[in-house]
């Protein structure tokens, strides 16, 4: 693999190789098996893959969260060195390479700007759109790979592609989980040992939704999810919603669910001092 840090180097390298399709996996580092599943998917379909490592400051509405975000550059390079090929590239730019000038663009994502993560992290998805559109502009990928754990982010990226008329194909990869069901996340390594030992309650609880929805309506299900997780010391549900995967409009009743749509149960939980998100697809009956 090649490790590049400037836009000029990256674009020259891609131009000189004349390979397509170009696959792209954007990350903020602190890599885990979830990231590797994205990389492996890209490697299987693209002769050249660019993996970016960039902790994007514009998507953090909390400076403490930005400062505390795990950074493991040496470990990341070691992990990628074992799977990437000679033609593949790790792009690890500084802030000035991505934002030579302050990015003042404001995006409008409709309902996606108002629900779940967006309502609790003001400006987060605008920052995501800024960095992803900038990376698309720099790399000009044919295919980009994102994890479905960040379901709302995936919906925002797909909306962004439509808005900008980009030709990049967006591929969503299934959630990769720890042995106990906890969705893999870079933030998991920040969990206190006691909190981590009980974190399986999140996936175990939302997995019950597909059983409950056969006999219970959504209001009852939400109460069950919140009570079950909140009963574990140190855990507090910020929200649990059942929503479609396009605009993420929360559904109030089973009667509002349409068979032609896909629905997901989406959750955010404060686990000790760390905020975790997860989701599961809801099977309609």
C-alpha positions as YAML, in Angstrom:
chain: A
units: angstrom
residues:
- id: 1
  name: UNK
  ca: [0.00, 0.00, 0.00]
- id: 2
  name: UNK
  ca: [0.99, 3.62, -0.40]
- id: 3
  name: UNK
  ca: [0.60, 6.15, 2.41]
- id: 4
  name: UNK
  ca: [-0.07, 9.66, 1.12]
- id: 5
  name: UNK
  ca: [-0.90, 12.85, 2.98]
- id: 6
  name: UNK
  ca: [-1.44, 15.52, 0.31]
- id: 7
  name: UNK
  ca: [-4.15, 15.99, -2.27]
- id: 8
  name: UNK
  ca: [-1.59, 16.55, -5.02]
- id: 9
  name: UNK
  ca: [0.22, 13.26, -4.28]
- id: 10
  name: UNK
  ca: [-3.01, 11.32, -4.14]
- id: 11
  name: UNK
  ca: [-4.45, 12.69, -7.36]
- id: 12
  name: UNK
  ca: [-1.17, 12.13, -9.24]
- id: 13
  name: UNK
  ca: [-0.99, 8.55, -8.00]
- id: 14
  name: UNK
  ca: [-4.56, 7.78, -9.07]
- id: 15
  name: UNK
  ca: [-4.01, 9.42, -12.46]
- id: 16
  name: UNK
  ca: [-0.78, 7.50, -13.10]
- id: 17
  name: UNK
  ca: [-2.34, 4.13, -12.25]
- id: 18
  name: UNK
  ca: [-5.26, 4.42, -14.72]
- id: 19
  name: UNK
  ca: [-7.27, 1.88, -12.73]
- id: 20
  name: UNK
  ca: [-11.01, 1.76, -12.27]
- id: 21
  name: UNK
  ca: [-13.37, 1.44, -10.59]
- id: 22
  name: UNK
  ca: [-11.88, 3.36, -7.66]
- id: 23
  name: UNK
  ca: [-13.22, 2.18, -4.31]
- id: 24
  name: UNK
  ca: [-13.28, 4.50, -1.31]
- id: 25
  name: UNK
  ca: [-13.59, 3.77, 2.41]
- id: 26
  name: UNK
  ca: [-13.71, 6.94, 4.57]
- id: 27
  name: UNK
  ca: [-12.73, 6.46, 8.22]
- id: 28
  name: UNK
  ca: [-11.70, 8.50, 11.23]
- id: 29
  name: UNK
  ca: [-9.16, 5.88, 12.26]
- id: 30
  name: UNK
  ca: [-9.16, 3.76, 15.44]
- id: 31
  name: UNK
  ca: [-9.89, 0.91, 13.06]
- id: 32
  name: UNK
  ca: [-11.71, -2.29, 14.01]
- id: 33
  name: UNK
  ca: [-13.28, -5.29, 12.24]
- id: 34
  name: UNK
  ca: [-16.23, -3.18, 11.16]
- id: 35
  name: UNK
  ca: [-13.92, -0.94, 9.15]
- id: 36
  name: UNK
  ca: [-12.12, -3.99, 7.78]
- id: 37
  name: UNK
  ca: [-15.40, -5.41, 6.49]
- id: 38
  name: UNK
  ca: [-15.81, -2.22, 4.44]
- id: 39
  name: UNK
  ca: [-12.23, -2.49, 3.16]
- id: 40
  name: UNK
  ca: [-12.66, -6.16, 2.24]
- id: 41
  name: UNK
  ca: [-15.86, -5.40, 0.36]
- id: 42
  name: UNK
  ca: [-14.05, -2.67, -1.56]
- id: 43
  name: UNK
  ca: [-11.09, -4.94, -2.32]
- id: 44
  name: UNK
  ca: [-13.41, -7.57, -3.75]
- id: 45
  name: UNK
  ca: [-14.86, -5.22, -6.35]
- id: 46
  name: UNK
  ca: [-12.26, -2.52, -7.05]
- id: 47
  name: UNK
  ca: [-8.66, -2.80, -8.40]
- id: 48
  name: UNK
  ca: [-7.66, 0.28, -6.43]
- id: 49
  name: UNK
  ca: [-8.99, 1.22, -3.00]
- id: 50
  name: UNK
  ca: [-8.42, 4.47, -1.12]
- id: 51
  name: UNK
  ca: [-8.87, 4.34, 2.66]
- id: 52
  name: UNK
  ca: [-8.92, 7.79, 4.24]
- id: 53
  name: UNK
  ca: [-8.04, 8.43, 7.88]
- id: 54
  name: UNK
  ca: [-9.15, 11.88, 8.96]
- id: 55
  name: UNK
  ca: [-10.79, 12.98, 12.19]
- id: 56
  name: UNK
  ca: [-13.12, 15.63, 10.81]
- id: 57
  name: UNK
  ca: [-13.51, 18.56, 13.22]
- id: 58
  name: UNK
  ca: [-16.58, 20.05, 11.53]
- id: 59
  name: UNK
  ca: [-18.83, 17.12, 12.48]
- id: 60
  name: UNK
  ca: [-18.17, 17.43, 16.22]
- id: 61
  name: UNK
  ca: [-20.56, 19.75, 18.04]
- id: 62
  name: UNK
  ca: [-18.75, 18.92, 21.30]
- id: 63
  name: UNK
  ca: [-15.06, 19.90, 21.45]
- id: 64
  name: UNK
  ca: [-14.45, 17.46, 24.29]
- id: 65
  name: UNK
  ca: [-15.78, 14.66, 22.11]
- id: 66
  name: UNK
  ca: [-13.37, 15.72, 19.36]
- id: 67
  name: UNK
  ca: [-10.42, 15.89, 21.75]
- id: 68
  name: UNK
  ca: [-11.25, 12.51, 23.30]
- id: 69
  name: UNK
  ca: [-11.93, 10.68, 20.04]
- id: 70
  name: UNK
  ca: [-9.58, 7.66, 19.96]
- id: 71
  name: UNK
  ca: [-6.56, 8.02, 17.70]
- id: 72
  name: UNK
  ca: [-4.35, 5.00, 16.99]
- id: 73
  name: UNK
  ca: [-2.37, 5.89, 13.82]
- id: 74
  name: UNK
  ca: [0.41, 3.30, 14.16]
- id: 75
  name: UNK
  ca: [-2.02, 0.48, 14.88]
- id: 76
  name: UNK
  ca: [-4.23, 1.60, 11.98]
- id: 77
  name: UNK
  ca: [-1.33, 1.48, 9.51]
- id: 78
  name: UNK
  ca: [-0.35, -1.95, 10.77]
- id: 79
  name: UNK
  ca: [-3.90, -3.25, 10.33]
- id: 80
  name: UNK
  ca: [-4.23, -1.83, 6.82]
- id: 81
  name: UNK
  ca: [-0.75, -3.02, 5.84]
- id: 82
  name: UNK
  ca: [-1.92, -6.59, 6.31]
- id: 83
  name: UNK
  ca: [-4.89, -6.36, 3.94]
- id: 84
  name: UNK
  ca: [-4.22, -3.66, 1.33]
- id: 85
  name: UNK
  ca: [-2.47, -4.39, -1.96]
- id: 86
  name: UNK
  ca: [0.37, -2.57, -3.71]
- id: 87
  name: UNK
  ca: [-2.15, -0.57, -5.75]
- id: 88
  name: UNK
  ca: [-4.12, 0.59, -2.72]
- id: 89
  name: UNK
  ca: [-3.70, 3.90, -0.90]
- id: 90
  name: UNK
  ca: [-4.06, 5.17, 2.64]
- id: 91
  name: UNK
  ca: [-4.87, 8.88, 2.52]
- id: 92
  name: UNK
  ca: [-4.04, 10.53, 5.84]
- id: 93
  name: UNK
  ca: [-4.29, 14.30, 5.29]
- id: 94
  name: UNK
  ca: [-3.92, 17.23, 7.65]
- id: 95
  name: UNK
  ca: [-6.77, 19.67, 8.17]
- id: 96
  name: UNK
  ca: [-5.40, 22.21, 5.68]
- id: 97
  name: UNK
  ca: [-5.46, 19.60, 2.89]
- id: 98
  name: UNK
  ca: [-9.16, 18.98, 3.41]
- id: 99
  name: UNK
  ca: [-10.11, 22.54, 4.35]
- id: 100
  name: UNK
  ca: [-7.64, 24.98, 2.75]
- id: 101
  name: UNK
  ca: [-10.30, 27.57, 3.57]
- id: 102
  name: UNK
  ca: [-13.09, 27.49, 6.14]
- id: 103
  name: UNK
  ca: [-15.99, 25.45, 4.78]
- id: 104
  name: UNK
  ca: [-19.10, 27.58, 5.19]
- id: 105
  name: UNK
  ca: [-21.42, 25.42, 3.10]
- id: 106
  name: UNK
  ca: [-24.82, 24.67, 4.62]
- id: 107
  name: UNK
  ca: [-26.70, 21.60, 3.43]
- id: 108
  name: UNK
  ca: [-30.42, 20.93, 3.78]
- id: 109
  name: UNK
  ca: [-31.40, 17.31, 4.37]
- id: 110
  name: UNK
  ca: [-35.07, 17.86, 5.13]
- id: 111
  name: UNK
  ca: [-36.44, 15.55, 7.82]
- id: 112
  name: UNK
  ca: [-33.00, 13.98, 8.26]
- id: 113
  name: UNK
  ca: [-31.89, 17.28, 9.83]
- id: 114
  name: UNK
  ca: [-34.58, 17.12, 12.51]
- id: 115
  name: UNK
  ca: [-34.70, 13.62, 13.98]
- id: 116
  name: UNK
  ca: [-32.67, 11.30, 16.19]
- id: 117
  name: UNK
  ca: [-28.95, 12.04, 15.84]
- id: 118
  name: UNK
  ca: [-29.49, 15.39, 14.12]
- id: 119
  name: UNK
  ca: [-31.70, 16.72, 16.91]
- id: 120
  name: UNK
  ca: [-29.14, 15.78, 19.55]
- id: 121
  name: UNK
  ca: [-25.95, 16.70, 17.69]
- id: 122
  name: UNK
  ca: [-26.63, 20.06, 16.01]
- id: 123
  name: UNK
  ca: [-24.49, 20.59, 12.93]
- id: 124
  name: UNK
  ca: [-23.14, 17.02, 12.95]
- id: 125
  name: UNK
  ca: [-24.52, 15.94, 9.60]
- id: 126
  name: UNK
  ca: [-23.65, 19.23, 7.95]
- id: 127
  name: UNK
  ca: [-20.04, 18.54, 8.98]
- id: 128
  name: UNK
  ca: [-20.32, 14.98, 7.65]
- id: 129
  name: UNK
  ca: [-21.61, 16.32, 4.34]
- id: 130
  name: UNK
  ca: [-18.78, 18.86, 4.17]
- id: 131
  name: UNK
  ca: [-16.03, 16.29, 4.61]
- id: 132
  name: UNK
  ca: [-17.59, 13.54, 2.49]
- id: 133
  name: UNK
  ca: [-18.32, 15.87, -0.43]
- id: 134
  name: UNK
  ca: [-14.79, 17.24, -0.17]
- id: 135
  name: UNK
  ca: [-13.28, 13.74, -0.16]
- id: 136
  name: UNK
  ca: [-15.47, 12.76, -3.12]
- id: 137
  name: UNK
  ca: [-14.20, 15.86, -4.93]
- id: 138
  name: UNK
  ca: [-10.57, 14.97, -4.18]
- id: 139
  name: UNK
  ca: [-10.66, 11.22, -4.85]
- id: 140
  name: UNK
  ca: [-13.45, 11.00, -7.44]
- id: 141
  name: UNK
  ca: [-14.35, 7.45, -6.42]
- id: 142
  name: UNK
  ca: [-16.68, 5.23, -8.40]
- id: 143
  name: UNK
  ca: [-17.90, 3.36, -5.33]
- id: 144
  name: UNK
  ca: [-17.88, 4.41, -1.65]
- id: 145
  name: UNK
  ca: [-18.50, 2.05, 1.26]
- id: 146
  name: UNK
  ca: [-20.23, 3.00, 4.53]
- id: 147
  name: UNK
  ca: [-21.38, 0.98, 7.54]
- id: 148
  name: UNK
  ca: [-25.06, 0.57, 8.36]
- id: 149
  name: UNK
  ca: [-24.44, 1.08, 12.08]
- id: 150
  name: UNK
  ca: [-24.57, 4.81, 11.27]
- id: 151
  name: UNK
  ca: [-27.92, 4.40, 9.51]
- id: 152
  name: UNK
  ca: [-28.82, 8.09, 9.59]
- id: 153
  name: UNK
  ca: [-25.39, 9.02, 8.24]
- id: 154
  name: UNK
  ca: [-25.89, 6.52, 5.40]
- id: 155
  name: UNK
  ca: [-29.25, 8.13, 4.56]
- id: 156
  name: UNK
  ca: [-27.62, 11.59, 4.65]
- id: 157
  name: UNK
  ca: [-24.83, 10.47, 2.29]
- id: 158
  name: UNK
  ca: [-27.32, 9.03, -0.18]
- id: 159
  name: UNK
  ca: [-29.29, 12.28, -0.01]
- id: 160
  name: UNK
  ca: [-26.05, 14.24, -0.52]
- id: 161
  name: UNK
  ca: [-25.24, 12.26, -3.67]
- id: 162
  name: UNK
  ca: [-28.68, 13.07, -5.09]
- id: 163
  name: UNK
  ca: [-28.36, 16.76, -4.20]
- id: 164
  name: UNK
  ca: [-24.93, 17.17, -5.75]
- id: 165
  name: UNK
  ca: [-25.55, 14.99, -8.79]
- id: 166
  name: UNK
  ca: [-22.53, 12.87, -7.89]
- id: 167
  name: UNK
  ca: [-22.08, 9.64, -9.85]
- id: 168
  name: UNK
  ca: [-20.53, 7.73, -6.95]
- id: 169
  name: UNK
  ca: [-22.32, 4.52, -5.98]
- id: 170
  name: UNK
  ca: [-23.00, 4.26, -2.23]
- id: 171
  name: UNK
  ca: [-22.76, 0.77, -0.74]
- id: 172
  name: UNK
  ca: [-24.02, 0.10, 2.79]
- id: 173
  name: UNK
  ca: [-22.33, -2.73, 4.70]
- id: 174
  name: UNK
  ca: [-24.03, -4.77, 7.46]
- id: 175
  name: UNK
  ca: [-23.19, -4.05, 11.10]
- id: 176
  name: UNK
  ca: [-20.27, -6.07, 12.46]
- id: 177
  name: UNK
  ca: [-20.75, -7.10, 16.08]
- id: 178
  name: UNK
  ca: [-18.66, -8.27, 19.00]
- id: 179
  name: UNK
  ca: [-19.23, -11.82, 20.25]
- id: 180
  name: UNK
  ca: [-21.81, -10.54, 22.75]
- id: 181
  name: UNK
  ca: [-23.71, -8.56, 20.10]
- id: 182
  name: UNK
  ca: [-22.38, -5.06, 20.83]
- id: 183
  name: UNK
  ca: [-22.04, -3.17, 17.55]
- id: 184
  name: UNK
  ca: [-18.38, -2.57, 16.79]
- id: 185
  name: UNK
  ca: [-17.38, 1.07, 17.23]
- id: 186
  name: UNK
  ca: [-14.18, 3.00, 17.78]
- id: 187
  name: UNK
  ca: [-15.85, 4.40, 20.90]
- id: 188
  name: UNK
  ca: [-16.14, 0.94, 22.49]
- id: 189
  name: UNK
  ca: [-12.51, 1.11, 23.60]
- id: 190
  name: UNK
  ca: [-13.42, 4.14, 25.75]
- id: 191
  name: UNK
  ca: [-15.98, 2.17, 27.80]
- id: 192
  name: UNK
  ca: [-15.25, 1.46, 31.46]
- id: 193
  name: UNK
  ca: [-14.75, -2.27, 32.09]
- id: 194
  name: UNK
  ca: [-17.92, -2.62, 34.16]
- id: 195
  name: UNK
  ca: [-20.02, -0.76, 31.59]
- id: 196
  name: UNK
  ca: [-18.54, -2.83, 28.77]
- id: 197
  name: UNK
  ca: [-19.40, -6.06, 30.59]
- id: 198
  name: UNK
  ca: [-23.10, -5.10, 30.51]
- id: 199
  name: UNK
  ca: [-23.22, -3.44, 27.06]
- id: 200
  name: UNK
  ca: [-24.73, -6.51, 25.39]
- id: 201
  name: UNK
  ca: [-28.05, -5.38, 26.86]
- id: 202
  name: UNK
  ca: [-28.45, -2.91, 23.99]
- id: 203
  name: UNK
  ca: [-28.49, -5.42, 21.14]
- id: 204
  name: UNK
  ca: [-30.25, -8.08, 23.23]
- id: 205
  name: UNK
  ca: [-33.07, -5.64, 23.94]
- id: 206
  name: UNK
  ca: [-33.58, -4.29, 20.43]
- id: 207
  name: UNK
  ca: [-33.48, -7.87, 19.11]
- id: 208
  name: UNK
  ca: [-36.71, -8.45, 21.05]
- id: 209
  name: UNK
  ca: [-38.51, -5.87, 18.91]
- id: 210
  name: UNK
  ca: [-39.12, -8.25, 16.01]
- id: 211
  name: UNK
  ca: [-40.89, -10.64, 18.39]
- id: 212
  name: UNK
  ca: [-42.84, -7.91, 20.18]
- id: 213
  name: UNK
  ca: [-44.08, -6.14, 17.05]
- id: 214
  name: UNK
  ca: [-46.24, -9.12, 16.19]
- id: 215
  name: UNK
  ca: [-48.46, -8.47, 19.21]
- id: 216
  name: UNK
  ca: [-47.64, -4.96, 20.46]
- id: 217
  name: UNK
  ca: [-47.82, -1.47, 18.99]
- id: 218
  name: UNK
  ca: [-44.87, 0.89, 18.83]
- id: 219
  name: UNK
  ca: [-45.61, 2.91, 21.98]
- id: 220
  name: UNK
  ca: [-45.52, -0.27, 24.08]
- id: 221
  name: UNK
  ca: [-42.34, -1.45, 22.40]
- id: 222
  name: UNK
  ca: [-40.60, 1.87, 23.08]
- id: 223
  name: UNK
  ca: [-41.51, 1.67, 26.77]
- id: 224
  name: UNK
  ca: [-40.13, -1.89, 26.95]
- id: 225
  name: UNK
  ca: [-36.83, -0.94, 25.26]
- id: 226
  name: UNK
  ca: [-36.28, 2.10, 27.46]
- id: 227
  name: UNK
  ca: [-37.20, 0.37, 30.71]
- id: 228
  name: UNK
  ca: [-35.16, -2.75, 29.99]
- id: 229
  name: UNK
  ca: [-31.95, -0.87, 29.18]
- id: 230
  name: UNK
  ca: [-32.41, 1.84, 31.80]
- id: 231
  name: UNK
  ca: [-32.75, -0.85, 34.47]
- id: 232
  name: UNK
  ca: [-29.04, -1.64, 34.02]
- id: 233
  name: UNK
  ca: [-26.86, 0.62, 36.16]
- id: 234
  name: UNK
  ca: [-24.98, 3.22, 34.12]
- id: 235
  name: UNK
  ca: [-27.15, 2.92, 31.01]
- id: 236
  name: UNK
  ca: [-29.63, 5.54, 29.81]
- id: 237
  name: UNK
  ca: [-31.60, 5.48, 26.56]
- id: 238
  name: UNK
  ca: [-31.55, 8.83, 24.75]
- id: 239
  name: UNK
  ca: [-34.02, 7.65, 22.15]
- id: 240
  name: UNK
  ca: [-35.45, 4.57, 20.51]
- id: 241
  name: UNK
  ca: [-37.39, 5.07, 17.29]
- id: 242
  name: UNK
  ca: [-38.72, 2.87, 14.53]
- id: 243
  name: UNK
  ca: [-38.26, 4.69, 11.24]
- id: 244
  name: UNK
  ca: [-37.95, 4.20, 7.50]
- id: 245
  name: UNK
  ca: [-34.44, 4.11, 6.04]
- id: 246
  name: UNK
  ca: [-34.85, 6.98, 3.57]
- id: 247
  name: UNK
  ca: [-36.06, 10.01, 5.55]
- id: 248
  name: UNK
  ca: [-35.99, 8.32, 8.98]
- id: 249
  name: UNK
  ca: [-39.46, 9.56, 9.84]
- id: 250
  name: UNK
  ca: [-40.36, 7.98, 13.21]
- id: 251
  name: UNK
  ca: [-43.41, 5.73, 13.02]
- id: 252
  name: UNK
  ca: [-46.05, 6.21, 15.72]
- id: 253
  name: UNK
  ca: [-48.14, 3.11, 14.99]
- id: 254
  name: UNK
  ca: [-47.84, -0.19, 13.12]
- id: 255
  name: UNK
  ca: [-50.77, 0.98, 10.99]
- id: 256
  name: UNK
  ca: [-48.46, 3.61, 9.45]
- id: 257
  name: UNK
  ca: [-45.91, 1.05, 8.24]
- id: 258
  name: UNK
  ca: [-45.97, 0.33, 4.49]
- id: 259
  name: UNK
  ca: [-44.93, -3.05, 3.13]
- id: 260
  name: UNK
  ca: [-42.90, -1.48, 0.31]
- id: 261
  name: UNK
  ca: [-40.63, 0.36, 2.79]
- id: 262
  name: UNK
  ca: [-37.79, -0.88, 5.00]
- id: 263
  name: UNK
  ca: [-37.93, 0.00, 8.68]
- id: 264
  name: UNK
  ca: [-35.27, -0.02, 11.38]
- id: 265
  name: UNK
  ca: [-35.32, 0.25, 15.13]
- id: 266
  name: UNK
  ca: [-32.72, 2.93, 15.91]
- id: 267
  name: UNK
  ca: [-31.29, 3.58, 19.36]
- id: 268
  name: UNK
  ca: [-28.84, 5.86, 21.13]
- id: 269
  name: UNK
  ca: [-27.68, 4.96, 24.63]
- id: 270
  name: UNK
  ca: [-25.44, 6.74, 27.10]
- id: 271
  name: UNK
  ca: [-23.28, 3.92, 28.45]
- id: 272
  name: UNK
  ca: [-21.43, 5.45, 31.37]
- id: 273
  name: UNK
  ca: [-19.82, 8.52, 29.81]
- id: 274
  name: UNK
  ca: [-19.82, 7.12, 26.25]
- id: 275
  name: UNK
  ca: [-22.63, 7.49, 23.75]
- id: 276
  name: UNK
  ca: [-23.39, 4.40, 21.64]
- id: 277
  name: UNK
  ca: [-25.75, 3.93, 18.71]
- id: 278
  name: UNK
  ca: [-27.17, 0.80, 17.10]
- id: 279
  name: UNK
  ca: [-30.04, -0.33, 14.89]
- id: 280
  name: UNK
  ca: [-31.83, -3.44, 13.72]
- id: 281
  name: UNK
  ca: [-34.08, -4.03, 10.73]
- id: 282
  name: UNK
  ca: [-37.74, -4.56, 11.62]
- id: 283
  name: UNK
  ca: [-39.41, -7.48, 9.89]
- id: 284
  name: UNK
  ca: [-42.97, -6.59, 8.95]
- id: 285
  name: UNK
  ca: [-45.64, -9.20, 9.57]
...
